[in-house]
Amino acid sequence: MYVHMNYKKLWIKLAEQEIGKVEFRKRVDLSPNTITKLNKNEEVSMQIILRICKFLRCNIDEIGDVVFEEE
């Protein structure tokens, strides 16, 4: 079984708050590589997830979902 994160909720939340990806990256102090990983629904560290949640004042489940797929 393949498990990964889907960050669609993150992008929706940013759009609702009218925060662009460049502004988001700078304000949360994320590297361009981290933004690329988030865009591709790839793994990022828990430290990054917590920084994003702190910035948005939200819980983890408000920025992403765990997706289970059969291999």
The 8 nearest C-alpha neighbors of each residue, nearest first, counted from 0:
[[1, 69, 70, 68, 2, 67, 3, 66],
 [0, 2, 68, 67, 69, 70, 3, 66],
 [3, 1, 67, 66, 68, 0, 65, 4],
 [4, 2, 66, 65, 5, 1, 67, 41],
 [5, 3, 65, 64, 40, 66, 6, 63],
 [4, 6, 40, 64, 63, 7, 65, 66],
 [7, 5, 63, 9, 8, 62, 40, 4],
 [6, 8, 10, 9, 5, 11, 63, 62],
 [9, 7, 62, 11, 63, 6, 10, 12],
 [10, 8, 62, 12, 6, 7, 11, 13],
 [9, 11, 13, 7, 12, 8, 14, 6],
 [10, 12, 8, 14, 9, 13, 15, 7],
 [11, 13, 15, 9, 10, 14, 8, 16],
 [14, 12, 18, 10, 16, 15, 11, 17],
 [13, 15, 17, 11, 16, 12, 18, 10],
 [16, 14, 12, 17, 13, 11, 18, 10],
 [15, 17, 13, 14, 18, 12, 11, 19],
 [18, 16, 14, 15, 13, 19, 12, 11],
 [17, 19, 13, 16, 14, 23, 22, 20],
 [20, 18, 22, 21, 23, 17, 13, 14],
 [19, 21, 23, 22, 24, 18, 13, 34],
 [22, 20, 24, 23, 19, 25, 18, 26],
 [21, 23, 25, 19, 24, 20, 26, 18],
 [24, 22, 20, 26, 21, 25, 27, 19],
 [25, 23, 29, 21, 27, 22, 26, 28],
 [24, 26, 28, 22, 23, 27, 21, 29],
 [25, 27, 23, 28, 24, 22, 29, 54],
 [26, 28, 24, 25, 29, 23, 51, 54],
 [29, 27, 25, 26, 24, 30, 23, 50],
 [30, 28, 24, 27, 33, 25, 31, 34],
 [29, 31, 33, 32, 34, 28, 24, 25],
 [30, 32, 34, 33, 35, 29, 24, 36],
 [33, 31, 35, 30, 34, 36, 29, 37],
 [34, 32, 36, 30, 35, 31, 29, 37],
 [33, 35, 37, 31, 36, 32, 38, 30],
 [36, 34, 32, 38, 33, 37, 39, 31],
 [37, 35, 41, 33, 39, 34, 38, 40],
 [36, 38, 40, 34, 39, 35, 41, 33],
 [39, 37, 35, 36, 40, 34, 6, 41],
 [38, 40, 36, 37, 41, 35, 5, 34],
 [41, 39, 37, 5, 38, 4, 6, 36],
 [40, 42, 36, 39, 37, 43, 4, 3],
 [43, 41, 40, 36, 44, 4, 3, 37],
 [42, 44, 47, 41, 45, 36, 33, 48],
 [45, 43, 46, 47, 48, 42, 49, 33],
 [44, 46, 48, 47, 49, 43, 50, 42],
 [45, 47, 49, 44, 48, 50, 43, 51],
 [48, 46, 50, 44, 45, 49, 51, 43],
 [49, 47, 45, 51, 46, 50, 52, 44],
 [48, 50, 52, 46, 51, 47, 53, 45],
 [51, 49, 53, 47, 52, 48, 54, 46],
 [50, 52, 54, 48, 49, 53, 55, 47],
 [53, 51, 49, 57, 55, 56, 54, 50],
 [52, 54, 56, 50, 51, 55, 49, 57],
 [53, 55, 51, 52, 56, 50, 27, 57],
 [54, 56, 52, 57, 53, 51, 12, 13],
 [57, 55, 53, 52, 54, 58, 51, 50],
 [56, 58, 52, 55, 61, 59, 53, 62],
 [59, 57, 61, 60, 52, 56, 62, 53],
 [58, 60, 61, 62, 52, 63, 57, 48],
 [59, 61, 63, 58, 62, 64, 57, 8],
 [60, 62, 59, 58, 63, 57, 8, 9],
 [63, 61, 9, 8, 60, 59, 6, 7],
 [64, 62, 6, 8, 5, 60, 61, 9],
 [63, 65, 5, 4, 66, 60, 6, 62],
 [64, 66, 4, 3, 5, 67, 2, 63],
 [67, 65, 3, 2, 4, 64, 68, 5],
 [68, 66, 2, 1, 65, 3, 0, 69],
 [69, 67, 1, 0, 2, 70, 66, 3],
 [68, 70, 0, 1, 67, 2, 66, 3],
 [69, 0, 1, 68, 67, 2, 3, 66]]
